[in-house]
Structure formats: C-alpha cells, structure tokens
Amino acid sequence: MKSDKFLKIVGGNVVLVNIFGNKIRTYYTKGDGVRVDWYSEKDESVQIQLKSGKVVIINKNGGVVRTV
C-alpha cells in the first residue's frame, strides 16, 4: 500500500505531513516526543515514545487513548 502521508517529529512535536511537506495535522505538542509510529494507519492513530520512556497512543483528534 502506498501512503502519501508521513509522520514527522519536529522539535519533539509530532505532525502529519503530505509528500510535499505540508502539515496536515498536529498530533502532539508537548515537545518531548522521541519516536513516532502508526498504531493504526486506517484509523490514523499514532504511538509516540517520550523522552521518559513512556509510550502514548493518540487518536486522530488528538485525544490520548492509552499511556503505557
């Protein structure tokens, strides 16, 4: 499956960008994100690893679903 949306960490914040680099959505703004992966690309939810080692799962509306 070819995806035209990519997750990107900018200054610890997580944003969704298109293939041209234009921002579509901001998922996380606290500035301590280290790594981001799709949790469910179909539902557009992401899993973010923080500097503290915690993992936060966030839905496409920016709501925290789960903290591990």
Backbone hydrogen bonds, N-H to C=O, Kabsch-Sander energy under -0.5 kcal/mol:
donor,donor_aa,acceptor,acceptor_aa,energy
3,S,1,M,-0.5
6,F,17,V,-3.1
8,K,15,V,-2.5
10,V,8,K,-0.6
10,V,13,N,-2.7
11,G,9,I,-0.5
13,N,10,V,-1.5
14,V,28,Y,-1.7
15,V,8,K,-2.8
15,V,13,N,-0.5
16,L,25,R,-3.2
17,V,6,F,-3.1
17,V,15,V,-0.5
18,N,22,N,-1.8
19,I,4,D,-0.8
21,G,18,N,-1.9
24,I,16,L,-3.6
25,R,16,L,-1.3
27,Y,14,V,-2.4
27,Y,25,R,-0.5
28,Y,14,V,-1.5
33,G,12,G,-2.0
34,V,49,Q,-3.3
35,R,49,Q,-1.4
37,D,47,Q,-2.2
39,Y,45,S,-2.4
40,S,45,S,-2.0
44,E,40,S,-1.0
45,S,40,S,-2.0
46,V,58,I,-2.5
47,Q,37,D,-3.0
48,I,56,V,-3.1
49,Q,35,R,-2.8
50,L,48,I,-0.5
50,L,54,K,-2.9
51,K,32,D,-1.9
53,G,50,L,-1.8
56,V,48,I,-2.8
57,I,66,R,-3.0
58,I,46,V,-2.5
58,I,56,V,-0.5
59,N,63,G,-2.4
60,K,43,D,-0.5
62,G,59,N,-1.9
65,V,57,I,-3.1
66,R,57,I,-1.3
68,V,55,V,-3.3
